[in-house]
C-alpha cells in the first residue's frame, strides 16, 4: 500500500475529496460526518466561481482539477483518483 501511495503521489489531479451536495443542491457536506462545507461552518478551498454546477450534475467535489489544490464540483460519475481520510496513521 505504501508503494502504491508513493507512486500515485506524483500524479496530477483531480482527486475526489468526499464532499457532496446530493442531499440538497448547493449545500455541500462531508460524507464522512455529514458536516457542512461552508465558510461559516469550517474550511473551504473552492476555486474562484465554484461551486457553479452549470451542467446540473456537479454534485461531488474534487481538488486539483486545474493542476492546483482548489476545489471544484463535478459529475459524481466522473473517473478520478481519490484521497482517503484516516483516523490514525502509523506512518
Backbone as a chain_set.jsonl record, in Angstrom:
{"seq": "XXXXXXXXXXXXXXXXXXXXXXXXXXXXXXXXXXXXXXXXXXXXXXXXXXXXXXXXXXXXXXXXXXXXXXXXXXXXXXXXXXXXXXXXXXX", "coords": {"N": [[0.815, -1.186, 0.0], [1.943, 1.257, 0.747], [3.873, 1.594, -1.245], [2.236, 1.917, -3.487], [0.934, 4.31, -2.814], [3.152, 6.03, -2.782], [3.881, 5.953, -5.449], [1.607, 7.011, -6.732], [1.452, 9.546, -5.639], [2.711, 11.5, -7.103], [1.119, 11.938, -9.243], [-1.068, 13.943, -11.231], [-4.067, 15.778, -10.391], [-7.595, 15.631, -11.21], [-8.701, 14.864, -7.803], [-10.988, 12.935, -5.927], [-12.617, 14.246, -3.046], [-14.468, 13.64, -1.075], [-16.706, 15.282, -0.617], [-20.075, 16.349, -1.02], [-23.176, 17.413, -2.549], [-25.451, 15.979, -2.892], [-27.625, 15.461, -1.24], [-28.927, 17.933, -0.916], [-29.052, 20.276, -3.304], [-26.455, 22.565, -3.702], [-25.822, 22.702, -1.01], [-23.199, 21.681, 0.387], [-21.702, 18.855, 1.995], [-19.481, 16.914, 4.088], [-19.056, 13.518, 3.383], [-18.142, 11.773, 5.284], [-18.905, 12.592, 7.807], [-21.121, 14.114, 7.624], [-20.876, 16.847, 7.971], [-21.305, 20.328, 7.409], [-20.002, 22.086, 4.575], [-18.819, 25.042, 4.376], [-18.016, 28.556, 4.558], [-18.832, 29.515, 7.045], [-19.11, 27.298, 8.681], [-16.752, 25.899, 8.612], [-13.628, 24.942, 7.032], [-13.01, 25.904, 3.665], [-12.079, 25.565, 0.219], [-12.7, 26.399, -2.353], [-12.295, 26.937, -5.837], [-12.1, 30.038, -7.673], [-15.303, 31.25, -8.492], [-16.536, 28.825, -8.035], [-18.579, 26.603, -6.058], [-20.297, 25.875, -9.123], [-22.006, 24.33, -10.772], [-23.022, 24.24, -13.467], [-23.844, 22.354, -15.384], [-25.765, 20.991, -14.05], [-25.254, 18.563, -12.958], [-23.128, 18.502, -11.245], [-22.346, 17.354, -8.446], [-20.435, 16.365, -6.717], [-17.295, 16.778, -5.013], [-14.033, 17.676, -6.147], [-10.474, 18.021, -5.903], [-7.751, 19.848, -7.25], [-8.229, 19.927, -10.005], [-7.371, 21.732, -11.964], [-4.693, 21.466, -11.858], [-3.867, 22.635, -9.542], [-4.662, 22.98, -6.074], [-7.194, 23.68, -5.443], [-10.814, 23.457, -5.013], [-13.493, 22.0, -6.945], [-16.774, 21.442, -8.215], [-18.071, 18.517, -9.652], [-19.495, 16.096, -11.962], [-20.639, 13.228, -10.335], [-20.178, 10.772, -11.494], [-17.836, 10.922, -12.864], [-14.545, 9.764, -13.619], [-11.914, 9.629, -11.375], [-8.916, 9.906, -9.387], [-8.639, 9.381, -5.825], [-8.736, 10.78, -2.501], [-8.116, 9.551, 0.655], [-9.462, 9.617, 3.973], [-7.907, 9.253, 7.078], [-8.279, 7.947, 10.336], [-6.26, 7.414, 12.164], [-2.691, 7.171, 11.942], [0.108, 5.171, 11.407], [2.547, 6.083, 10.414]], "CA": [[0.0, 0.0, 0.0], [2.832, 2.412, 0.801], [4.484, 1.748, -2.567], [1.202, 2.461, -4.366], [0.756, 5.718, -2.453], [4.326, 6.774, -3.21], [3.833, 6.051, -6.909], [0.498, 7.861, -7.14], [1.532, 10.877, -5.056], [3.202, 12.448, -8.103], [0.123, 12.07, -10.303], [-1.882, 15.164, -11.204], [-5.482, 15.599, -10.09], [-8.315, 15.863, -9.965], [-8.901, 13.787, -6.83], [-12.222, 13.02, -5.136], [-12.309, 14.627, -1.665], [-15.553, 13.199, -0.181], [-17.734, 16.288, -0.377], [-21.19, 16.198, -1.951], [-24.437, 18.106, -2.276], [-26.519, 15.117, -3.396], [-28.786, 15.567, -0.36], [-29.602, 19.199, -1.206], [-28.214, 21.013, -4.247], [-25.882, 23.804, -3.195], [-25.45, 22.554, 0.399], [-22.186, 20.629, 0.42], [-21.349, 18.239, 3.275], [-18.51, 15.813, 4.022], [-19.784, 12.257, 3.533], [-17.624, 11.031, 6.43], [-19.511, 13.01, 9.06], [-22.263, 14.943, 7.273], [-20.643, 18.224, 8.409], [-21.436, 21.308, 6.342], [-18.797, 22.664, 3.989], [-19.011, 26.438, 4.002], [-17.15, 29.459, 5.292], [-19.308, 29.708, 8.415], [-19.037, 26.07, 9.466], [-15.444, 25.264, 8.542], [-12.675, 25.248, 5.973], [-13.341, 25.696, 2.256], [-10.983, 25.891, -0.694], [-13.274, 26.424, -3.691], [-11.684, 27.791, -6.846], [-12.92, 31.208, -7.986], [-16.508, 30.939, -9.255], [-17.015, 27.488, -7.708], [-19.172, 25.64, -6.981], [-21.197, 26.529, -10.062], [-22.995, 23.339, -11.207], [-23.657, 24.681, -14.712], [-24.457, 21.236, -16.095], [-26.827, 20.414, -13.231], [-24.842, 17.244, -12.468], [-21.916, 18.646, -10.436], [-22.736, 17.168, -7.053], [-19.339, 15.816, -5.931], [-16.147, 17.678, -5.003], [-12.68, 17.239, -6.455], [-9.405, 19.001, -5.722], [-6.649, 19.715, -8.194], [-8.667, 19.772, -11.385], [-6.599, 22.584, -12.871], [-3.299, 21.302, -11.503], [-3.625, 23.208, -8.22], [-5.294, 22.229, -4.98], [-8.517, 24.211, -5.148], [-11.941, 22.555, -5.209], [-14.481, 22.216, -7.988], [-17.828, 20.429, -8.191], [-18.148, 17.797, -10.921], [-20.41, 14.958, -12.039], [-20.194, 12.143, -9.457], [-19.815, 9.617, -12.304], [-16.526, 11.137, -13.489], [-13.479, 8.925, -13.073], [-10.796, 10.381, -10.797], [-8.27, 9.313, -8.22], [-9.324, 9.838, -4.622], [-7.972, 10.989, -1.293], [-8.788, 8.893, 1.781], [-9.299, 10.175, 5.308], [-7.5, 8.267, 8.068], [-8.451, 8.357, 11.73], [-4.925, 7.35, 12.752], [-1.662, 6.79, 10.99], [1.36, 4.68, 11.961], [3.48, 6.392, 9.313]], "C": [[0.863, 1.256, 0.0], [3.456, 2.659, -0.56], [3.486, 2.349, -3.554], [0.996, 3.947, -4.086], [1.94, 6.552, -2.925], [4.333, 6.942, -4.723], [2.771, 7.054, -7.346], [0.629, 9.298, -6.653], [2.011, 11.919, -6.074], [2.21, 12.672, -9.236], [-0.676, 13.352, -10.122], [-3.342, 14.804, -10.93], [-6.318, 15.645, -11.348], [-8.43, 14.617, -9.087], [-10.228, 14.02, -6.121], [-11.845, 13.361, -3.698], [-13.485, 14.408, -0.704], [-16.526, 14.296, 0.232], [-18.828, 16.139, -1.424], [-22.357, 17.105, -1.565], [-25.61, 17.293, -2.82], [-27.768, 15.186, -2.526], [-29.609, 16.807, -0.633], [-28.667, 20.034, -2.078], [-27.775, 22.343, -3.655], [-25.466, 23.764, -1.745], [-24.479, 21.388, 0.531], [-21.895, 20.177, 1.836], [-20.242, 17.224, 3.025], [-19.266, 14.51, 4.25], [-19.319, 11.467, 4.747], [-18.251, 11.448, 7.748], [-20.715, 13.909, 8.874], [-22.126, 16.38, 7.788], [-20.701, 19.153, 7.214], [-20.079, 21.805, 5.873], [-19.16, 24.08, 3.553], [-18.131, 27.307, 4.891], [-17.551, 29.661, 6.746], [-19.065, 28.483, 9.281], [-17.66, 25.401, 9.418], [-14.638, 25.7, 7.336], [-13.273, 25.003, 4.589], [-12.143, 26.098, 1.413], [-11.497, 25.89, -2.133], [-12.483, 27.359, -4.598], [-12.623, 28.962, -7.114], [-14.109, 30.794, -8.86], [-17.094, 29.569, -8.987], [-17.678, 27.497, -6.343], [-20.2, 26.328, -7.878], [-22.256, 25.616, -10.637], [-23.743, 23.745, -12.478], [-24.39, 23.566, -15.443], [-25.631, 20.634, -15.331], [-26.469, 19.052, -12.665], [-23.615, 17.31, -11.568], [-22.193, 18.57, -8.959], [-21.636, 16.582, -6.169], [-18.113, 16.71, -6.07], [-14.844, 16.974, -5.357], [-11.727, 18.379, -6.137], [-8.38, 18.772, -6.814], [-7.037, 19.57, -9.638], [-7.882, 20.589, -12.386], [-5.115, 22.529, -12.533], [-2.934, 21.911, -10.169], [-4.261, 22.352, -7.154], [-6.692, 22.729, -4.668], [-9.619, 23.259, -5.579], [-12.835, 22.997, -6.357], [-15.563, 21.154, -7.807], [-17.977, 19.832, -9.59], [-19.195, 16.698, -10.831], [-19.841, 13.807, -11.204], [-19.787, 10.887, -10.223], [-18.476, 9.765, -13.008], [-15.48, 10.255, -12.83], [-12.315, 9.806, -12.633], [-10.128, 9.53, -9.735], [-8.996, 9.861, -6.996], [-8.346, 9.99, -3.473], [-8.768, 10.377, -0.155], [-8.493, 9.615, 3.075], [-8.94, 9.045, 6.25], [-7.766, 8.804, 9.459], [-7.112, 8.395, 12.446], [-3.939, 6.921, 11.693], [-0.413, 6.361, 11.731], [2.457, 4.879, 10.928], [4.91, 6.482, 9.803]], "O": [[0.537, 2.224, -0.686], [3.563, 3.807, -0.992], [3.852, 3.198, -4.368], [0.896, 4.75, -5.015], [1.754, 7.665, -3.417], [4.756, 7.985, -5.222], [3.017, 7.863, -8.241], [-0.022, 10.188, -7.201], [1.736, 13.107, -5.908], [2.444, 13.514, -10.103], [-0.928, 13.788, -8.999], [-3.788, 13.689, -11.198], [-5.773, 15.695, -12.45], [-8.281, 13.487, -9.551], [-10.56, 15.148, -5.757], [-10.864, 12.831, -3.177], [-13.475, 14.961, 0.395], [-17.105, 14.238, 1.317], [-18.545, 15.837, -2.583], [-22.499, 17.507, -0.41], [-26.647, 17.857, -3.171], [-28.873, 14.987, -3.032], [-30.839, 16.764, -0.593], [-27.602, 20.45, -1.622], [-28.587, 23.135, -3.176], [-24.816, 24.697, -1.272], [-24.887, 20.25, 0.759], [-21.844, 20.985, 2.763], [-20.075, 16.732, 1.909], [-20.036, 14.402, 5.204], [-20.033, 10.572, 5.202], [-18.137, 10.714, 8.73], [-21.273, 14.413, 9.849], [-23.129, 17.056, 8.016], [-20.211, 18.821, 6.134], [-19.136, 21.929, 6.654], [-19.739, 24.282, 2.486], [-17.566, 26.824, 5.872], [-16.702, 29.948, 7.589], [-18.838, 28.61, 10.485], [-17.436, 24.419, 10.127], [-14.941, 26.711, 6.702], [-13.964, 24.007, 4.374], [-11.297, 26.879, 1.849], [-10.8, 25.428, -3.036], [-12.056, 28.435, -4.179], [-13.815, 28.883, -6.814], [-13.942, 30.075, -9.845], [-18.058, 29.178, -9.644], [-17.347, 28.357, -5.526], [-20.89, 27.252, -7.446], [-23.339, 26.098, -10.97], [-24.964, 23.606, -12.552], [-25.435, 23.799, -16.052], [-26.405, 19.858, -15.891], [-27.279, 18.441, -11.968], [-23.105, 16.266, -11.162], [-22.269, 19.596, -8.283], [-21.873, 16.325, -4.989], [-17.907, 17.329, -7.114], [-14.584, 15.847, -4.935], [-12.116, 19.547, -6.106], [-8.164, 17.642, -7.251], [-6.22, 19.118, -10.44], [-7.74, 20.186, -13.541], [-4.362, 23.44, -12.88], [-1.811, 21.731, -9.697], [-4.386, 21.137, -7.312], [-7.318, 22.251, -3.722], [-9.401, 22.369, -6.401], [-12.926, 24.177, -6.694], [-15.282, 20.071, -7.293], [-18.005, 20.556, -10.585], [-19.716, 16.407, -9.754], [-18.672, 13.455, -11.36], [-19.118, 10.019, -9.663], [-18.024, 8.836, -13.678], [-15.526, 10.025, -11.622], [-11.799, 10.616, -13.404], [-10.702, 8.557, -9.246], [-9.874, 10.715, -7.125], [-7.265, 9.401, -3.476], [-9.96, 10.649, -0.011], [-7.406, 10.161, 3.258], [-9.583, 7.995, 6.236], [-7.511, 9.976, 9.738], [-6.854, 9.298, 13.241], [-4.322, 6.368, 10.661], [0.081, 7.092, 12.59], [3.202, 3.952, 10.609], [5.819, 6.733, 9.011]]}, "num_chains": 1, "name": "protein.A"}
